[in-house]
Amino acid sequence: MIFNYIMGALAVVSSPDKQLKVQVSVVDEKAYYSVSYRDKVMLEDSPLGFQSNEGDFTTGVRWVGSSESVVDENYAQDKIKRSQVHYAANRLVCSWENALHKKFDIVFQVSNNDIAFRYELPAWGPRMACVVEKEATGFKFPAGTTNFLSPMMKPMTGFARTAPSYESLYGADVPMDTAGFKSGGFVFPGLFRVGGSGWVLLSETGVSSLYCASHLGDCRNDRTYTVDYPDPAQNNGFGGSGAAIALPGVTPWRTITVGETLKPIVETTIPWDVVEPLYEASKVYKYGRATWSWIVWQDQSMNYDDQVKYIDLASTMGYEYILMDALWDKNIGKQRMAELVKYARTKNVGVFLWYNSNGPENDAPQGPRNKMYTAIERKKEMKWLRSIGVDGLKVDFFGGDKQETMRLYEEIMSDANDYGLMVDVHGATLPRGWERMYPNYVGSEAVVASEMLIFSGGVREKEAYNATMHPFIRNTVGCMEFGGVLLNKYLVRSNEGRNKRLTTDAFQLATAILYQNPVQMFGITPNNLTDVPGFEIDFMKQVPTVWDETVFVDGYPGRYSVIARRHGDRWYVAGVSAMKDPLRLRLSLPMLAGKKMKFYGDDVKGETFVKELAVKASGATEVDIQPNGGFVLVQ
C-alpha cells in the first residue's frame, strides 16, 4: 500500500520506491508533518497552517479526511539540467476545517527523494478572494543538524537601495544554535546536513504574479525554520507583504529534497516537475553563448567602437550573442544602436540589451531607466527592439519578493514573449520554476556573481569556495547567470596591476560546465585570443550551454565539487577545489568506461595544460586538483 494509517498519524504517504515518507498528524488542534528517509528522521514534527484576513488556519484545525492519487508525467525542458524528465509521485490531499468551519486542503506530492506541498483554498461561500498574511509552515530539524545558508539582505540597502538581491555568501556547516546570529532570515534554497543521516534541500517553486515569494526565517529555539513573507520595507515600503489571491486559489509549492548523499540534491528536477508553462512561446528561442564587455572593461566600454570589438570577438568565437550593458542609451543612443545591431547581424551575432527595471523602487541611475516598469512604456520599447532585430533583454535591479515585484517579473517576461524577446534578470530573486513557466526566460543572477570578483578582494579570495557551493545549492534549483570564465590574469582592461585573479585557468574552464544557464555571458576579452593558450580558446569555442543530463560525481559544499553533464552524446566532467592542499580524487565515471578523454588540468605551479586521459574499463579514474584549481574531462 502506498498510503496507510499508523498510530499517532492521520495519514502517511510514501515515495514510489518506499524510501521517503511523510507523516501527517494533529496535536492540540494544530497540523504537523514529519519526514523520514530509509527510516531515519530528516524532519521532526513541523508546523503547518496559515493566517489570512478570512481567519486563522494555524490553530483550532480539525481533520476532515483525505484522498489519494498517483502522478505520472513525462515532459521535455531544454533550459534545465536534463532535457527529458519522468516525474512519478504519490499524491495525498489532506482536508481540514478551521474553528470558523472554513475548509482548506494541504496537498503533498512525494516522488523518489522529493516532496512538494502546498495549501489549496476553496471559495468560502460569498468570499471569492482573501489575503494570506503569514504562515506557520516550518521545517524542524533533528539536533546536530548543520546548515549551508545565505542571509536575506536587508531591504533598501546596498547599491542605490536595490537590495535584497540574493547576493550574500553561503556559510558552510554552521550549527543551527549559533549564539546571537539573527539575520532577518535566509534565502531559498537552503541546504542542511542532518548528522549522519543525510542531506535536506529546502526551496519553493511555482511563484508567479499570483503570490509573493518567501524565505526561511531565523532558526527558532526548537530547531525550526519557518516560511517567512517579504519584509514590509521592501519596494520602498510600497505594496503588501502577504499575498492577495482569488478563490479558489493555491500557494506556491514548498519543496524538500532528501538523500543519504548529495546525488539527489544535485540531480533533482522538483522545481520544474510541479509547474506548467503559463503561456506558449511566440517563437523558437535559441540559446547559446555571449561576449560581454562590461564585466572586465566596465562602464568605459559602453561605446560604439568597443562594442564592435566585442561583436567581432563573439563572431571569432562562434558565439550566438553579445550583451551590451548599462549606459548604452546615453553613450551610443538608439540610432547608432540600430546600426550596431545591423552590424552584429552581418557577423551572425545576436544582441541582448540591458535595461533598468526601476520605476519608484530604487535609486539606480544607470539607463535605460523607466522603460520596463509600466506596460505602456514597456511595449513601446519592445516594439522598437523587435524592429531593429534585438534578441533579448537583461533587466536589472528588482530588489524585493513582494507580490508587486513578482507581478513585474511576469509582465516583463509575458510582454517580451509577445515581441519575440528572451529575458535574463539580474539584481533579482531566485527563479522559482520559471524555466518551465515562462518559455522566453533564460536566466537569473541571484548569486554573488562575477561582478563582485571585480569589485571585492574578499570575494576573489572566496571564488573557489563559492564555486564549490553553487552546484549543491543555488544552481541546483534554478538557472544561474553568473557571467563567468574570466581568463585575464588581472580583472581590468589593461590585464595588469590590480584585481589579480586567484584561480587557475582550468578552474575558469570548469565553471563553464559547473554553472548551468541556457544563455551564458562569458567574461573573456579580445586580448584572450592571443594571451592565453590556444587550447583554452578552442575549448571555449565549443563549450555548450544546454544539457541533456546532469550527474553528481563527487564533492562536499565548501570543499570541492565534481559534476558530469551530457550534451547530445558528448560528456563533460568538471571539478574545482577550495582546499588549501592539492586534492587527489578517485572518480567513478561508468558513462565513460574505457574511453579516451581530453583532460584539462593544472600543474603544481598552477599552469593549465591539456593531455589525453584513458578512463579504465571499470569507469574508474584518478584526477588531481590544485588549490584554487580545477579540471575538465571532455569526451
Secondary structure in CASP SS format (residue, H / E / C, confidence):
PFRMAT SS
TARGET T0000
AUTHOR 0000-0000-0000
METHOD secondary structure of the structure
MODEL  1
M C 1.00
I C 1.00
F E 1.00
N E 1.00
Y C 1.00
I C 1.00
M C 1.00
G C 1.00
A C 1.00
L C 1.00
A E 1.00
V E 1.00
V E 1.00
S E 1.00
S C 1.00
P C 1.00
D C 1.00
K C 1.00
Q C 1.00
L E 1.00
K E 1.00
V E 1.00
Q E 1.00
V E 1.00
S E 1.00
V E 1.00
V E 1.00
D C 1.00
E C 1.00
K E 1.00
A E 1.00
Y E 1.00
Y E 1.00
S E 1.00
V E 1.00
S E 1.00
Y E 1.00
R C 1.00
D C 1.00
K E 1.00
V E 1.00
M E 1.00
L E 1.00
E E 1.00
D E 1.00
S E 1.00
P E 1.00
L C 1.00
G C 1.00
F E 1.00
Q E 1.00
S E 1.00
N C 1.00
E C 1.00
G E 1.00
D E 1.00
F C 1.00
T C 1.00
T C 1.00
G C 1.00
V C 1.00
R E 1.00
W E 1.00
V E 1.00
G E 1.00
S E 1.00
S E 1.00
E E 1.00
S E 1.00
V E 1.00
V E 1.00
D E 1.00
E E 1.00
N E 1.00
Y E 1.00
A E 1.00
Q C 1.00
D C 1.00
K C 1.00
I C 1.00
K C 1.00
R C 1.00
S C 1.00
Q E 1.00
V E 1.00
H E 1.00
Y E 1.00
A E 1.00
A E 1.00
N E 1.00
R E 1.00
L E 1.00
V E 1.00
C E 1.00
S E 1.00
W E 1.00
E E 1.00
N C 1.00
A C 1.00
L C 1.00
H C 1.00
K C 1.00
K E 1.00
F E 1.00
D E 1.00
I E 1.00
V E 1.00
F E 1.00
Q E 1.00
V E 1.00
S E 1.00
N C 1.00
N C 1.00
D E 1.00
I E 1.00
A E 1.00
F E 1.00
R E 1.00
Y E 1.00
E E 1.00
L E 1.00
P C 1.00
A C 1.00
W E 1.00
G C 1.00
P C 1.00
R E 1.00
M C 1.00
A E 1.00
C E 1.00
V E 1.00
V E 1.00
E E 1.00
K E 1.00
E E 1.00
A C 1.00
T C 1.00
G E 1.00
F E 1.00
K E 1.00
F C 1.00
P C 1.00
A C 1.00
G C 1.00
T C 1.00
T E 1.00
N E 1.00
F E 1.00
L C 1.00
S C 1.00
P E 1.00
M C 1.00
M C 1.00
K C 1.00
P C 1.00
M C 1.00
T C 1.00
G C 1.00
F H 1.00
A H 1.00
R H 1.00
T C 1.00
A C 1.00
P C 1.00
S C 1.00
Y C 1.00
E C 1.00
S C 1.00
L C 1.00
Y C 1.00
G C 1.00
A C 1.00
D C 1.00
V E 1.00
P E 1.00
M C 1.00
D C 1.00
T C 1.00
A C 1.00
G C 1.00
F C 1.00
K C 1.00
S C 1.00
G C 1.00
G C 1.00
F E 1.00
V C 1.00
F C 1.00
P C 1.00
G E 1.00
L E 1.00
F E 1.00
R E 1.00
V E 1.00
G C 1.00
G C 1.00
S C 1.00
G E 1.00
W E 1.00
V E 1.00
L E 1.00
L E 1.00
S E 1.00
E E 1.00
T E 1.00
G C 1.00
V C 1.00
S C 1.00
S C 1.00
L C 1.00
Y C 1.00
C C 1.00
A C 1.00
S C 1.00
H E 1.00
L E 1.00
G C 1.00
D C 1.00
C C 1.00
R C 1.00
N C 1.00
D C 1.00
R C 1.00
T E 1.00
Y E 1.00
T E 1.00
V E 1.00
D E 1.00
Y C 1.00
P C 1.00
D C 1.00
P C 1.00
A C 1.00
Q H 1.00
N H 1.00
N H 1.00
G H 1.00
F C 1.00
G C 1.00
G C 1.00
S C 1.00
G C 1.00
A E 1.00
A E 1.00
I E 1.00
A E 1.00
L C 1.00
P C 1.00
G E 1.00
V E 1.00
T C 1.00
P C 1.00
W E 1.00
R E 1.00
T E 1.00
I E 1.00
T E 1.00
V E 1.00
G E 1.00
E C 1.00
T C 1.00
L C 1.00
K H 1.00
P H 1.00
I H 1.00
V H 1.00
E H 1.00
T C 1.00
T C 1.00
I H 1.00
P H 1.00
W H 1.00
D H 1.00
V C 1.00
V C 1.00
E C 1.00
P C 1.00
L C 1.00
Y C 1.00
E C 1.00
A C 1.00
S C 1.00
K C 1.00
V C 1.00
Y C 1.00
K C 1.00
Y C 1.00
G E 1.00
R E 1.00
A E 1.00
T E 1.00
W E 1.00
S C 1.00
W H 1.00
I H 1.00
V H 1.00
W H 1.00
Q C 1.00
D H 1.00
Q H 1.00
S H 1.00
M C 1.00
N C 1.00
Y H 1.00
D H 1.00
D H 1.00
Q H 1.00
V H 1.00
K H 1.00
Y H 1.00
I H 1.00
D H 1.00
L H 1.00
A H 1.00
S H 1.00
T H 1.00
M H 1.00
G C 1.00
Y C 1.00
E C 1.00
Y E 1.00
I E 1.00
L E 1.00
M E 1.00
D C 1.00
A C 1.00
L C 1.00
W H 1.00
D H 1.00
K H 1.00
N H 1.00
I C 1.00
G H 1.00
K H 1.00
Q H 1.00
R H 1.00
M H 1.00
A H 1.00
E H 1.00
L H 1.00
V H 1.00
K H 1.00
Y H 1.00
A H 1.00
R H 1.00
T H 1.00
K C 1.00
N C 1.00
V C 1.00
G E 1.00
V E 1.00
F E 1.00
L E 1.00
W E 1.00
Y E 1.00
N E 1.00
S C 1.00
N C 1.00
G C 1.00
P C 1.00
E C 1.00
N C 1.00
D C 1.00
A C 1.00
P C 1.00
Q C 1.00
G C 1.00
P C 1.00
R C 1.00
N C 1.00
K C 1.00
M C 1.00
Y C 1.00
T C 1.00
A H 1.00
I H 1.00
E H 1.00
R H 1.00
K H 1.00
K H 1.00
E H 1.00
M H 1.00
K H 1.00
W H 1.00
L H 1.00
R H 1.00
S H 1.00
I H 1.00
G C 1.00
V C 1.00
D C 1.00
G E 1.00
L E 1.00
K E 1.00
V E 1.00
D E 1.00
F C 1.00
F C 1.00
G C 1.00
G C 1.00
D C 1.00
K C 1.00
Q H 1.00
E H 1.00
T H 1.00
M H 1.00
R H 1.00
L H 1.00
Y H 1.00
E H 1.00
E H 1.00
I H 1.00
M H 1.00
S H 1.00
D H 1.00
A H 1.00
N H 1.00
D H 1.00
Y C 1.00
G C 1.00
L C 1.00
M E 1.00
V E 1.00
D E 1.00
V E 1.00
H C 1.00
G C 1.00
A C 1.00
T C 1.00
L C 1.00
P C 1.00
R C 1.00
G C 1.00
W H 1.00
E H 1.00
R H 1.00
M H 1.00
Y C 1.00
P C 1.00
N C 1.00
Y E 1.00
V E 1.00
G E 1.00
S E 1.00
E C 1.00
A C 1.00
V C 1.00
V C 1.00
A C 1.00
S C 1.00
E H 1.00
M H 1.00
L H 1.00
I H 1.00
F H 1.00
S C 1.00
G H 1.00
G H 1.00
V H 1.00
R H 1.00
E H 1.00
K C 1.00
E H 1.00
A H 1.00
Y H 1.00
N H 1.00
A H 1.00
T H 1.00
M H 1.00
H C 1.00
P C 1.00
F C 1.00
I C 1.00
R H 1.00
N H 1.00
T H 1.00
V C 1.00
G C 1.00
C C 1.00
M C 1.00
E C 1.00
F C 1.00
G C 1.00
G C 1.00
V C 1.00
L C 1.00
L C 1.00
N C 1.00
K C 1.00
Y E 1.00
L C 1.00
V C 1.00
R C 1.00
S C 1.00
N C 1.00
E C 1.00
G C 1.00
R C 1.00
N C 1.00
K E 1.00
R C 1.00
L C 1.00
T C 1.00
T C 1.00
D H 1.00
A H 1.00
F H 1.00
Q H 1.00
L H 1.00
A H 1.00
T H 1.00
A H 1.00
I H 1.00
L H 1.00
Y C 1.00
Q C 1.00
N C 1.00
P C 1.00
V E 1.00
Q E 1.00
M E 1.00
F C 1.00
G C 1.00
I C 1.00
T C 1.00
P C 1.00
N C 1.00
N H 1.00
L H 1.00
T H 1.00
D H 1.00
V C 1.00
P C 1.00
G H 1.00
F H 1.00
E H 1.00
I H 1.00
D H 1.00
F H 1.00
M H 1.00
K H 1.00
Q H 1.00
V C 1.00
P C 1.00
T C 1.00
V C 1.00
W C 1.00
D C 1.00
E E 1.00
T E 1.00
V E 1.00
F E 1.00
V E 1.00
D E 1.00
G E 1.00
Y E 1.00
P C 1.00
G C 1.00
R C 1.00
Y E 1.00
S E 1.00
V E 1.00
I E 1.00
A E 1.00
R E 1.00
R E 1.00
H E 1.00
G C 1.00
D C 1.00
R E 1.00
W E 1.00
Y E 1.00
V E 1.00
A E 1.00
G E 1.00
V E 1.00
S E 1.00
A C 1.00
M C 1.00
K C 1.00
D C 1.00
P C 1.00
L E 1.00
R E 1.00
L E 1.00
R E 1.00
L E 1.00
S E 1.00
L C 1.00
P H 1.00
M H 1.00
L H 1.00
A C 1.00
G C 1.00
K C 1.00
K E 1.00
M E 1.00
K E 1.00
F E 1.00
Y E 1.00
G E 1.00
D E 1.00
D C 1.00
V C 1.00
K C 1.00
G C 1.00
E C 1.00
T E 1.00
F E 1.00
V E 1.00
K E 1.00
E E 1.00
L E 1.00
A E 1.00
V C 1.00
K C 1.00
A C 1.00
S C 1.00
G C 1.00
A E 1.00
T E 1.00
E E 1.00
V E 1.00
D E 1.00
I E 1.00
Q C 1.00
P C 1.00
N C 1.00
G C 1.00
G E 1.00
F E 1.00
V E 1.00
L E 1.00
V E 1.00
Q C 1.00
END
